[in-house]
């Protein structure tokens, strides 16, 4: 019993392991005007894993849900996200107009990166997301507020 209590205290800091049902993948959008996740489940090839699943995930994230698009925060049109994996980290190279100027406000900016981080950490083995802007590590989006020079985790969005 004592071992279980000790683990409970020490294990609380580790990110929860996300387990996707075979053939299913969850993309976590964020409801507009809130910080609440709006998960949308997609059917995928059950053999799709690792880099292929990460690419699929960001493609769906950029496309947005098939219904209720106005209810969630989406990346601006023209945004590109290229993903590579190394160990437990996904590196996302962000491209498009967002790398030149961001005027959407701190809440929407946080929501975009929360949805990106939660979605990619739904891929087995990914715990951190490093964002690059046009191939370079930057402190923040031009005009943005969110710190992007260190990897993002689910804990980055904890309150």
N, C-alpha and C positions, 0 to 999 in steps of 0.2 A: 504494500500500500504506500509506504514512504517513497519507494522508487517512482511510483506513478505520480505522486504529488510533486516530487522533485522535477520530474520530466515535464509535468504540466506547467510549472513555472518557467523552466528553461526553454521548453519547446514553443512557448507562446510567441517568441520573437521570430520564429521561422515562418516563411510564407506558407499558407495552406496549399497543399498539393491539389491541383485541379485534376480531376479524372473525367475525361470525356467518354461517353458511351461510344462503342465501336460504330463507325459510320456516321457520327454526328460531331459537329463542332459549334461552339458558342462564340459569337462575336458580341462583345460588350460595348454597346453604344451608351451614351450618357444622355438622360432626359434633359431637354433644354430648360434653363432656369433653375436647375437643381444639381445636386451631385450624385443623384441616384442612377445606378446602372440600369440599362434597358437591354437585357440579354436577348439575342435572337439566335435561334438554333438553325443550323444549316445541315443538310445531308451531304456527306463527303464519302469518297472512296475509303473504305476501312483500312486500306494499305497506305494511305497518304500520311506521311510522318515528316518530322524534322523540317528541313528547308522548304520542301514542297507544301507542307501544311502551313508554314509561316507565310509563304507567298500567297496562298489561297486566302488566309485570314486577312491580310492587309488589302487584298483585292476586294473582298466583301466589305471591309470597313470603309474603304474609299467609295464604293458603290452606294453604300447606305442600305437600309432595310427596304424591302419591296413595298411596305405600307408604313405609314406614320413617319415619313421622312421629315416632316415639319416639326415633329415632336422631339427630335433628338439633335444633338450638336454634331455636325459633319465637318470634315476638312473642306476647305474651299475648293471649288471647281479648278481643275488643272493641277492639283497636288499630285505628286508621285511619291511612292514609298518603295524603296528597294531594300530588301532585307537580306542580311547574311548572318549566319550563326557561328559562334565559337564558344564552346563550353556551355555555360548556362546563360550566356548573354546573346541577345539579338541586337545587331547593329542595324539601325534604320537610317538610310540616307534619304532625307526629305528634299524633294525638288519641287519646282513650280513657283508660282507667284508668292507663296508664303515665305520663301527664303529671302525675298526682297523687301517685303513690308507686311506687317500684321497690324490690323486695326480693329480686330473683333472683340477686344475686351478681355480682361483677366479671367473671368468666369468661363467663357467659351474656350479660351486657350487651355485652361486647366482641364476642361471637359474633353477636348480633343486628345490631349496627351494621356489622360486617364483611360479613355477608350482604347487608345493604341497600346498602352501598357497592359491593361487587363486582358485585352484580346490576345496579345502575343504571349502573355504568361499562361494562357489557356493551352498553349502548345506544350506538350510534355517535355520537361527538361529546361525550359526557359524560365528564368527567375528575374532577369534584369533586361532593360532596354536602353541602349545608348543611342541617342539621336544625333545625327550629323546633319548639317545644313549645306547642301550642294557639295558633299564630300568632306566637309571640315567640321571639327568640333568647335562650337561657339557657345558663349555664355547663355544666350537667349535668342529668340527670334528677333529680327529687326522690328522694333516697336513693341516687342512682347515683354512679358514679365517673368515667365517661368524659367527657372534655372535648368539648362539643358546640358551643361558641361560635365555632369556626372550621370551615371546610369540611373534610370528611373525604375522603381519597384512598386509593388502594390502599396508598400508602406509609405512611399512618397506622397500618397494621397490620403493617408490616414489623418484623422483629426484629433 
